[in-house]
Amino acid sequence: MKVTAIIPDDLIKDVKDFTGGKNITDSLIKALSDWLYQKRIERLNKQLSDSPLKFKDNFDAEKVRDLNNRYDRS
């Protein structure tokens, strides 16, 4: 998508410096992708704090490891 935006030069320079992008477009894509990744993690953390994960009764991590180790993964 083509977009025309008025963005201060110093902000673009900082984004390019931090992202190491090849050009403005690459830098903005990297910065926006990282920002979205962070926001998705924040949303997931909020969901988990509101409704934490719970293990089933009688859950045994050792049994799960033993089950997973029985399969040849080569």
N, C-alpha and C positions, 0 to 999 in steps of 0.2 A: 504494500500500500504506500502510495506517495503521500507525504504530509509536509505542509509548510508550517513551520513554527518559529516564533521569535524567542530565541534562547540566548541569554547573556554569554558573551565570548569566554569569560572566566569560568563559567560553569561547564561549558563544552570542553575547555582545556583541562579542567580537573577530571572530568569524566574520562577523557582520552588518556590522561596520565594514569589514573587508577585502573582502568580496564585493560590498557595496553592494546587497544583496538587499532586496526590498520588504518581506519579512517573514521569520520564522524558517524557514519551509518553503523559500522561494526561496533564502535564504542557504545552507541546508544542501545543497540540490540543487546550487547553484553550487560550493560547497566540495568536495562529494563527487565531482562531475564533474571538477573540476580535479585532484583527488587521483588519480582513476583515469587521467586523461590522462597525468599524470606517471609513474605506475607502468607504464603501457603503453610509454611512451618508454624508461624504464629497462630494461624487458624486451627491447625491440627493440635497444637499445644493447648489452646483454649478448649477444644472439644474434649481432649483427654482430661483436662482439669475438671470440666463439668461432668464428665462421665468416664471415670478411670477404667482401665482394662482390669478384668478380674480373671483369675485362674479358676478352672473347674475344681470342684471338690476332689480331693485325692490326687491332684496333679503331681506328677513326679518327673522332674527334669531329667533325671538319670535314665528313666525308662524311655523317654523320648530320644535321648542321645543314643541309647543302645539300639533303638529301632532304626534311626537314621544311619547308624554305622554299619548296619547289616547289608546295605545296598552298595554294590560296587559302582563307583562314580567315574570309572575310567572310560 
